[in-house]
Amino acid sequence: MLGDSLALLAGIEPPDRVIIDYPHAPMPTYRAALSRVTPSGTLHYYEILEDAARSDREESLLEAARSVDRGATVVSWREVHGWSPTKKLFAFDVKVV
């Protein structure tokens, strides 16, 4: 499906997987997806970050899940590619329970 992710999430059956690949401002969609994804669903989260910010973002993804009474685990993360001299595109795979 293509379209405004926040509107789509509100109007469909809860998905078991959401790909959040807008790396400039993904957190609003991530927060919306947390409350809609099925138990044991996966959120694929992409963001452009400084290397040093990666572990902080991992923790903020888990904290966002706790804030809506969901459990979550970052099952994997990877550097997708460089973005600029100081930033990289990272992917996080988050399992939500």
N, C-alpha and C positions, 0 to 999 in steps of 0.2 A: 504494500500500500504506500502511496505517496501522498504527502500533504502536511499540514501543520500538525506536528506530533502531539501537541497538547490536546488539540481538538479530536484527533483520531483516537487517542487513548481513552478519552471520555466516552466515545461513541461506539466502541466495539466490545465484543466479549473479551474477558481477560486473556491476554496472550501468555504463552509459556516462554516467549523469548522476545526481547526488544533490542534492536540495534540503535544505539545513540551515537551517530557518527557526525554530529555537528561539533567539531572540536574547539570552536571559539567560545561557546557558552553552553555546555551540555548539562549543567546542574539542574536547571528548571525542568527539563525533560526527564532527567534521572529521578528527581523527586516525584514527579507525576507517575512515572512508571513503577516506582516502588509500591504504590498503593494499588496498582492494577494488575501486576504480573501474578500469575498463579503460584501457589506454593511449589517450591522447587524449581521455579522459573529462573531464567538467566537473563541478566542485563549485560550487554556488550557496550562498554562505555569508552569513548575516545576523547582525549583532551591533549592540547598542546601545553607542555609544562617545561619548566627548568628541570634539569636532572635532580637537583636537591629537593624539589617540591613533590616528587613522585610518592615518597612514603607518607607525606602529609595528606596527599590526595587520597591515598588508599585508606587511611584512617577516617577521613571525612566522608567517604562513601559508606563506610560501616556505620558511622555516627548518624548519617542521614537516614539509614534504614532503622536504626534504633528509635529515631525521633518519630517515626510513624508506626511504632510497635511491630517492626518486622526484624527478623534476624537476617544476617547476611554474612557471606564469606567471600573474600576475593580468592577465587580458585586459581587464577593465573593473571599475570600481567606481562606485557612485552613492549619493547621499544619498536614502533612500526618503522619509523625513519626519522632522520633529522629534519628540522623545520627551518631553523636559522642557526647562526653560530652558537647561540646559547640555549636554544629550545629544541625539544623533540616531540613527536607525536607518540603518545603512549596509548595502549589498549589495555583495559581491565575487564576481565570476565568475572561478574559478580553473581553468585548463586543466592537467591532470596528464599527464605523459608517463612 
